[in-house]
Amino acid sequence: MAVSRAMHPEKLLAACTIKGLHVLGTGDALHPAWQREWKPFLANKQGICVIPTGEVEDEHRVHHLILAEDFGQFDQLRDLFVSKSKSISTNGRPHVSLSGETIAERVHDVGALIGPAHAFTPWTALFAYHDSVAGCYGSEPIDLLELGLSADSSYGAGIPDLSHVPFLSNSDAHSPQPEKIGREFNRIQINGSLSVRGVLDCIRAGAITMNAGFFPEEGKYNRTACVRCFTQYSLGQAQQHNWRCPADGGLIKKGVFDRARELSRSPPGSRPPYLHIVPLGQVIQTVEGVSSPGTKKCRAIYDAFISAFGNEIDVLIAIPEPEIRAIRPKVADAIAALRENRVILHPGGGGKYGTFSLV
Ligand SMILES: [Zn+2]
């Protein structure tokens, strides 16, 4: 449900290699059928560390992200949630009729980690329904906060409740395409060899050295805007109009940018650097002026980069510009502009995605 038919462990692992990822979350690990799909691949993961992960929706429709050491912890959670969930066997992200606090207690009881998923999304997320972490989780601590595609670290850095909570920038990919998987990622500092426990310990210790992902302005609820005509309003204007668009009577939806600002205090706390990136396929699509990154021409250029440099993330952030230029000058210009932050953003809002242009 709600994911690509191509979503299969084999394809996901292959996509990680092309993308340059070393750690991958399974998603939907509460579901036994999805676990069964994974099991044959856990012995030979081609050097990729696979973390069992999943989301649940609580009684107030807030989504929570769970990271576990093994599928067995998710089996225990399924047993604890089954009497409180009608959708646990049919939905990869089931609704569980328990509070956020009770869910977090159960997750900690089995030894797994939990925090709000896509915390700033204006629907089905922590800050859509609560003004504080305790409002949702009571006295139970959280281990992480997933920023979601519509926020970067700066959106949470000034929120006092979050001062000791590590931020994760995860892709939440619903397809193994390189424009989806690894569209956001985290860099972590592992001591010793790569293992699931090592990764979870790093997150617990906040040993995240970099977050990377979209410009939040690209998000479709970034600014406060009418959901019908997408006209953007300041918070003051929206209040003055009683959250109804004067042009067409449409609902004005509070944007993530304004929501984060009203929860924040200054000065913001210090956070690991957040690198704004655009998937290489989308860069190629933009500079070549074609309709999608899936066109034959785009894929051929993309493949030329991967065969030359090994993986996409290196092309985006590490390979020297002259070497990129040797493959495709227009792509080199765009990557240089992104690296130097020569970007003009046209924020989204009200359900309409934002856009950007390179200068
Ligand atoms: Zn309107």
Boltz pocket constraint, residues with backbone or C-beta under 6 A from the ligand:
constraints:
  - pocket:
      binder: B
      contacts: [[A, 226], [A, 227], [A, 228], [A, 229], [A, 230], [A, 231], [A, 245], [A, 246], [A, 247], [A, 248], [A, 249], [A, 250]]
      max_distance: 6.0
